[in-house]
Amino acid sequence: MNKLRYRQIHLDFHTSEYIPSVAENFNADDFSKTLKDAHINSITCFARCHHGYLYYPSKLQPEMIHPSLTKKDLLLQQIEACHKYDIKAPIYTTVQWDGYVARNHPEWLAVNEEGNYINSQDVPEPHFYYTICLNSGYREYFKNHLQDIIDVVGVDNIDGFFMDILFKVDCHCPKCVEKMTKLGFNPKEKTDRIAYSLEMLHEFKSEITNFINERVPGTGIFYNSSHVGPALKDSLKEYSHLELESLPSGGWGYMHFPTTVRYARNLGKEILGMTGKFHTYWGDFHSLKNKAALEFECFQMLSMNAGCSIGDQLDPRGKLSAGAYDLIGHVYKQVEEKEPYCIGAKALTEIAVMTPEEYYTAKDHDLGLPPALVGTVRMLQELSYQFDIIDSTTDLLKYKLVILPDAIDYSPRLENILKEYISNGGKVIGSYHSCIDTTNGTGNLYGVSYRQESPYYRDFIYPNNLIGKDLFEEEYVMYLRGAEVEATDSMILMNTIKPYFNREGKKFCSHQHTPSSGEKGYPAVTRKDNVIYFSHPIFKTYRQYSPIWCKMIIKDAIGLLLDEKYVEHNGPSTIVTTMNNQCKENRDILHVLHYIAEKRAENLYTIEDIIPLVNISFQVFVGDKEIADIFNISDKQTIEYKRKGNYILFTADRIEGHEMFCIEYK
């Protein structure tokens, strides 16, 4: 473990055959010097691009070398130049997008029920987005391509393979129909076709990993599908590490990475976060990301126990952008200084959030991240809780509290797992349909019975001195329909309040929902021993509307169940804290990030300004451990602190973007 480099570049080189004089300005010494000066210690370089062309002197397919490539051994020169300065250079190749293959081997393309080629990006032509079916003759083509790379580059020069674009796809080609029929899938059902596609992907990865390991033992292997989640677990053994592609400005958004990494970091693999230097998305030539945005994206990776990878695209003439590597160097210089306090660190967490993504089935094709999960992540980050995202196979006893956000499917197995966890002192917060048998109406976990969905598309809650204690005592609207339940074996902590009537038929009032009638309805919040239940989809509501009262009542519920909290501060909710432990060094590291993403463009969030914070007080749980020293990593200055039971209290004079505090123990 801990073999991954923390300052990586992913260097795209998707280059059209219509561009002349490709790589004519490439100079190996300039290339390696630029990388070294920018504090880079690994760069993924191209063997083959989405256009289908090669950037090395192929023995097998010399006709596929890019027709305008002036330096036929470009990849070899890049690798040699990198290795001269101990910079690793894993090799990129594409898998399911290849423009040349799409034009010349249409029989290898995935097709839908109507026989039309599947354009996975829905981009009008021209493009290279027709998806290749891995059941076709292409599979042998791809293995021959890998063998060609190995033969030309040489085993001793290969640091790893980054294989891009492996998607489940609703393919209805004759070979897929034949194979899925043999395996008992129904090719006439889309859900069966998607389920089979996943099996075929696992089979392909296993075959390719074995192929590579037989020839280049122990090399890095990664298959990129643009997301890492529970569906990956079946083929996890085929990966040497994980790379979390997540360009916030390129469609993933600023909540994708923190949501994904909190799950991925517990899969037993080293991980990289991957963003881009682009203002928007891949292929955004001659653009630069705002410096503050790139800082935040990389420093957040460090705080989540991941290395850093920044995506770039090499100019067709082969010269790296001076502006891009000045920007990258600015960030990676700081990463290099910080990484001794990051490498080998493990997250200290008090809460586990079960992911609804585990319960996606083939019918849930391409749903993206569950809104309830994203709402939970945002809420807990704003409340400065330390948490992981887990699935139902995780050992729950590592956590003081488990949260089941809105949409965790009911099963007797899961209910028994949670009951055993509770019997061993665990606490649970569930909401809406999570682990509720809506068919039979039973809910032994929570002590409530499900009756029906609420008859009101919006109703209200009324805070009290237990739940919502810092809110005014008046009604607050719940924007999404709840579940009408009956408290059969639990205490009601808060009731819903009914509106006068629903907005339907001839009845309506004002612009949106009908106001409160003041009449109590079904329970909104219940408690059975150490289990609290919210009958509304409160986490999805927070994702969609962000009402502060939802966050406040969740905060109060957590406070009722947890006596201790790793990190508390008096700063704004825009602060993100993470607490990590470096066991070997016998120290904890507190990361504090304060960057504010803004939607300055119609379809784009970014970060431009760093807003410093001053005199922020922290309360950090250290248990009964004796403190040797506390210092600020940016300037190594010792920080004065006070001891209060199991906590230390200290004040940070100034936090500018990202700060790390080291707590060393005797």
N, C-alpha and C positions, 0 to 999 in steps of 0.2 A: 504493500500500500504506500501511499504518498509518493508515487512515481510521477504523477502528472505535473507538468509545468504549470505555473500559475499565471504566466504572462504570454498568452497565445494570440495569434492572428489566424483568422480563417480567410485565406486570400482567394476569393472568387476569380475566375478567368473565363467566363462564358463569352466567347468572342465569335462574332459573325464571320462567315466566309467571305462576306463582301467588304470587309475592312482590310486594307492593304498593309504591307510592311509590318506585320505583327512581330512584336518583340525586338524591333530593330534597335531600340535604345536601351535594351537590357544590358546591364553591366554587372557581373557577378560581385565584384568588389564593392561597388556602390550599393548594391542590393543588401549584402550582408552588413555593411557598415551602417546603413540606414536602420536596419533592424536592431543591431547592437546598440546604437545610440538611443534608440527608442525603448531600451530595456526589455526587449522581446526575447523570449527564450524558447519559443516553439512557433512554427508557422505551417499551416496546412497548404500544400501546393498542388497544382492540378496536373493529373495525368490525362483526364478527359472531361469535357464540359457538356452542358445540356444541348449545345448545338451538335454534339456528336463527334467532335474532332479531338485529336490527340496532340499532346505537347511534349512527347518524348520520341526518340528514334525507334519506333515500333519495328520489330522483326516480323511479326505476324500480319500486321495490317499497315504497311508503309503508306498505302494510298489514303489512309484515314488521318494522317498527320495534317494538321491545319494547312490548307492550301497556300496561305499567305505567311506562314511561320518562317521567319528568316533564320532562326536558331532552332534547328530540328531537335537539339538536345536541351531545350530550355529547362525542363524538369530536372535533368541531371545536373545542370549548372546550378540551379537553385539549391538542390540538396547538398552538393559539394560545398557551395559557398556558406550554407548554414552550418554544416558540420564543422567547418573550419573554426567557428566561434562557439561551438557547443550549443548550437541552436537546433532543436529537433525539427524535422520536416516530414510529418505524416503526409500521406498521399491521398488526394481526393479523386474519386470517380463517381459518376452518376449511375443510377440504377434504372429507375422507371420513367425518366424523361430523357429523350435523346431525339433531337430533330432529324438527324440523318436516318436513324432507324425507322422513325415514323414515316418518312418519305419512301424509303427503299424496302422496308419490310412491313407493310401494312398488315400482313397476316399475323404479326406478333403483337398487334395492338389490342388492348381490352375494348370490348364492345358492350353496349347496353342491349336491352331486350329487343329494340328495334334494329339492332345491327349497326348502330352508329358508334363511331369512335368516342371514347370518353375523354372529354376535356376537363381535367381535374381542377382547373383554375377558372373556368368559364370566361376565358379571355378570347376576344375575337382574333382571327388570324391576321397577320402571321404570328406564330408562337411555336414553342416546343413542348406544349403541355398535354399532348395526347399521351395517355398513360399506357405503358408497356405491360403486357400480361406476363407474369413470371412462369406460367405454365407452358409457354410457347418455346419454340426453338431458340429464343433469346437467352434462356438460362444457360445453355451450352456456350453461346456466344459470349456471355458475361464471364464465365469461368475461363474461357480461352483468353479473354482480355486481361483478367487478373494474372494468369500465367505469363502473359506477354510482359506485363509490368514487372513482375518478379524477375523474369529472365533478363530484361534490359537494365533495370535499376540495380539488381543484385541484392541478395538476401541481407548482406551486412549493411546496406545503405537504407534499409526500410525501417522507419520508426513506427509505422502504423498505417491503417487504412481507414479513411472516412468515406463511407458509402452512403450516398445521398438519395433521398426520395424513395422511401418504401412505404406505400400506402395500402390500406385495405381498399379494395375497389369492387364495385358491383359488376363484375365481369360475367358476360353471358356467351363467351366464345365456346366453340365446340369442345375444346380440351378441358376447359373448366367445367362445362356441363357434364362431360364424361366422368371426370374425377369426382365431382361432388355427388353424382349419382351412385358411384361405387361405394362412397363413404356414407351413404344414407341421407344426404341432404336433398332437399327438393329444389331443383333449379328454377322452378316456376315461382318460388317465393323469394322476395328480395332479402328478407331476414336470413334465410338459409344461405343465399349467395354471399352475403356479407360475413356470416359466421364461417363459411368455408374459406373465404378470402383471408381471414385471420389465421386459420390453420395452415393455409398455403404459405403465408408470410413466415410463420414459425419454421416450417419445413425448409424454406429457402434459406433463412438465416442460419439454421443448423448446418445445412449442406455447405454453405459458403464459409462459415467459421471453421469447419473441419478442413475444408480445402486450403484455407490460408494457414492454419496452424500446422498442417502437415509440411508446408513449404517454408513458412517463416515462423517458427515456434516462438510463442511469447510476445509477438508483436501486438500493438494496439489495434483494436477492432471496434468500430462504432457504426451503427446503422441509424441514419437520421430520418425520423418521421415527423419532425417539427413539434413533437410533444412527447413527454414521458409521463405515463400514468399507470394505473393498475393493469391495463391491457398488455403492458410490456413484460409483466412478471413471468409469463409462460416461456419467454425466450431470453430472459435476463442472462442466463449462463453463456449466451453467445456473444456477449459484450465484454470488453475488457474494462470499460469505464462508460460514463454517461455524459453526454453534452446536451445542455438544455437550451435549444434555440429559442430565443425570446427577445425579438427586437421590439421594444415598447412602442416605437413610432411606426412600426411596420405591420400592424394588425394584431399583435399579441396584446398590447396595452400594458400599463404599469402594474397590473395585478396578476398577470400570468406567471411571471418568474417567482415571486414570493409564494404563490400558491403551489406551483409545481415543485419547487426545490424543497419545500417542507415535507413533501412526500418522498421525493427521490433520494434525499440524503440518508434515508433509513433503509435503502435497498442493498446495502453492503458493497456498493461500488464507489470508487472515486468519481467526483463530478466536476464538470465545468459549466459555468454559465456562459451563454453566448449572446452578445448583443451585436450592434454594428456601429460603424463610424458614420453611417449615412444619416442624413436628416430624416429620410422616410424609410425606404425598404431597400432590399438588395437591388443592385443594378442602378442605384441613384448616383450616376456619375457626376463628379465635380460638385459634390455637396459635402458638408461637414456637420456633424452633430454638435450641438451646443456643449461647451466644455463642462458646464455644471451637470448636464444630463449624463454625459459619459462617465464623469466621476461617480455620480450616484449609482449608475447601473453596475459599475465594477466594484465599488466599495460595498454595495449590497450583496454582491456575490461572495465577497470575503466574509461578510458578517453571517452568511448562511452556510459557511464551511464549503464553499466552492472555489475553484480556480476561475480565472477570467479568460475569455476568448472574445476578441473584437473582430467582427466581420469587415472586410474591405474588398474592393475589386481592383485588380491590377489594370492600369491603363493598357489598351491594346499594344502600344508601342513598347511596353515593358518597363517603364520607369515608375517607381513608387512616388506618390504625391508627397511633396515636402510638407504641405500644410497638414495632411492627414497624420503623418508620423511625428510632427511636432505636437499635435493634439494627443495622439496615443502615447507618445513619450512622456508628456506632462502627467498623464494618469498613471502609466506603468512605473514611472519613477517612484510615485507614492505607493503603489502596490508592492514594489520590491522592498520598500522600507517597512511596510506593514506585515508582509507575509510571514516573517518569523513568529508572529503572534497569532497566525491563522493556520499554518500547516499542522495537520494532525489534531486540530481542535474538534470537539464534539459539542453539540448543542445541549444546554441545560434547559429542560422544559418541564412544565408543571401540568400542561393540558394536552390532550390528544383530541384532534378533530377527525371524525370518521368521514371519509370521502364518499359522497353519493356516486362518484364516477365508477366506483367498484361495481355498482349495480346497473351500469349501462349494459344493454344487450345489443344484439345486432340490429334491432329495430330502432335503437337510439343512435344510428350512424351519424357521425360528424356533428354531435351536439355541442362540442366544445366544453369548456369548464362549467360545472354546475353553478348556476347563479347563487344558490344557497351557500356553496362552499366559498365562493369569492366574497360574499357578504360576511361570512364568518371570519375569514382572514383579515379583511379590512377592519372589522370591529375589534378583533383581539389585538391587532397591531396598534390601533388607536388607543386601546386601553393598556398597552404596555405589558401584555401577558406573553409568556414564553410558551410556544406550542409547536407540536408536530402535526402533520396530516398523516393519517394511518388508514389501513383497511382492516377487515375483520380477522385477519390472520395474525395481527400484531399482538405482542404480549402487552396486555393492558395494565399489568401491575406496575409498569414503569411510570405510570401517570397517576396524579392525584384526582384528575377529573377527565371524563370523556364527554365530548359534545357530539350529539347526533343531529346534524342540521337539516331539518325539514323533510328530506327525501331519502332516508336510509330504509331500504325495503325490509319489511317484516319477515322473519323466519324464526321457527322454534330454536334453531341452532344459535342464531345471534342472540335471541332473548336469553338462552341458557348461559351463553358466554358472559353477557352483561350481568346476569344475576350472580354468577360466581364471582365476578369482579367486585360487585357491590358487597357480597358477603365477606370479602377480604378487605373491606374498608374503602373501596372505591366510590367515587361520586359520579353522577350522571346528570347531564342536562339534555333533554330531547325536545324536539318541536314538531308540530304539525303531524305529518304522516310517519315520522321516523319510528321504526320498530313498533308500529301500531297495526294490529290485525284489523283492517277496515272491513274485511269480509264478515268476520264473526263478531266484530264489535268489542272484542276483549282487549285488555291492555294491562296485564298483570304487572308489567315493569313499572308503570307509572301510577297504578291505582286509579285509572280512569277507563271508561268504556266509550268507544266511538259510536256515535249515533248517526251522524250524517255530515255532509259539508254544511257550513253555516248558511242559513237562508238569506243572509245579507252579504252582498259583495263587499261592503265595507261596514264595519262596526267600530266600537271604541273600547278603550281601556280607561280605568280610573285609578291613579296611583295611590299608594298608602305608605305607611311608615316602614314597611318591609320591602316592597317592590315599587320602585319609582320614588324613593324617599326624598330625592333632591329635586323633584318636579313639582310644579304647582298642582294642588289638588283640584283638578278639573279633567274633563275628558280629553283623550288624545286619539286621533283616528289611526286605525290600522288599515293600510292601503290594499292589502291582499286578503282574499277570503280565507277564513279560518276553518277549523274542524270543530263541529259541535260535539262536545264530549260531556260525559257525566262523571263526577268525582265519586267513585264507588268505594275506594279504599285509600283516599288521599285527602289532604287538607287543602282547601281553596285559599290561595294567597292573593288572588285578584280575579274579579269577575269581568266579563265583557259587559258593555252597555249597548243596548239596542238603539238603532235609529228609529224615527217615527215609522218609517216604512222603507222598503227597497225602491230603488229607482227602476221601475219597470211598468209595463202597461200604460195607464194614463197618469200614474203617480210620479212626480218628480219635484225637486225643490232646488232652486238656484242652479249654479253651473255644474256642480259635481255630485256629491253624495248628500243624502238627507242628514240633517244634524241629529244630535243625541236626543232621545226621548227621556233620558234619565232612568229608564227601567233596566234593571239587571238582567243579563242574559246568561249564557252558559259560562263555565269557568274559562278564564284566560290563562291563568297560571296556577298550577297545583304542586304540592310537595308530598311525597311519600318517603319518609326517612331521608336518605341522602340522594333522592332523585327528584329533580324539578322538571316539570313539563310545561311548555308553552303551546297553546292550541293554535296559534297563528304561524304561518311560514315567516317567522320573524327575521331570519337571516337572508332569505330571498328579498324580503321587503327592504332590508337595509341595503342590499345590492342595488335595487331598482330606485329607491327613493331617499335613502340615507337619513331617515328621521332620527334625531338625536335621542328621542324618548325610547326608541327600541334599544339603542346602545346602553342607555342608562338602566333600563330594567334588566338587561342581561348582566350588566356590571353588578347590580344588586344581587341577582341570583347567584352569580359566581362567589360573591362575598359571603353569602349565607353558607356556602359549601366549603370554601377554602379559607383556612386561618392564615396562611402564609403566601407570600407572593415574591417571586424572585426579584423583580425590579419595579420600583415606584418612583415617579418624578413629578415635579410641579410645573413642567413645561407644557407646551401646546400639544394637541392630539396629532399634529403633523410630525412629531418625533417618532421614529421607529427604533426600538431597542432590541438587541439580541444578546443573550448571555451564553458564552462558550467556555468550555474547560479544556485546558491542555494538561492532561494527566501527567505526562512525562516531566513537564516543567513545574508541576504542582502550582498551577495558577489558573485563575478565571480571567476571562477577557470580556468586558462590557463594551459592545459597539453601540454608538449613538449616531443615528443618521437624521439629518434635517434638511431635506430638499422637498420643494413643493412642485408637483406636476400641474401644469396649467393647460387648458384647452384653448390655446391662442388661435389655432386654425380650426376650420370647420370639422376636419376629420383627423386631427392630430393633437395628441398630448405631448408636451415636451417640458423641459426644465431649462430655464435660462439664468435665473439669479440665485445666488446663495444668500440666504437671509440669516445672519449670525444671531445666535442666542446668547444671552449673558446671565450669569448667576442662576444656573439651573441646579436645583437640589435633587439628589438621588438617595434613595434608600434601597440597599442591595442585600439580599439574603446570603449569608455566609455560613449559617449554622454555628457549630461550636468550634470551627477551625480558628487557629491563631493567625493573626495577620503579621506578615513580615514587612510588607511595603505595599503602597498603592501609588501608582504614578500614571501620568498622562503620556501615552505612547508618542505623541507628536513632538514633545520636547523633553521627555524623560524627567519631568519635574515631579518630585514627591508631593502628594496631595494630603492635606490634613483631613482627618476623619474622626468621627465619634462612634463609639460602640453602643448599641442599644439592643441588648438581648442577642438574638440571632442575626441582627442586622448591623450594617455599617452605614453611616450617614456622612455624605460629603457634598460639596458644592463645586460645580465646574464654572470657572470664571467666564469662559467663552467656548462656545461650540460653533464651529464654522464648517458646515457641511457634514463632515464625518469626523468623529473623535472616538478613540479607543482608550479604555482605562484598564490597566493591568492590576489585578489584585493577587499578590504573591503570598503564599502561606509558608509558615515555618515547618 
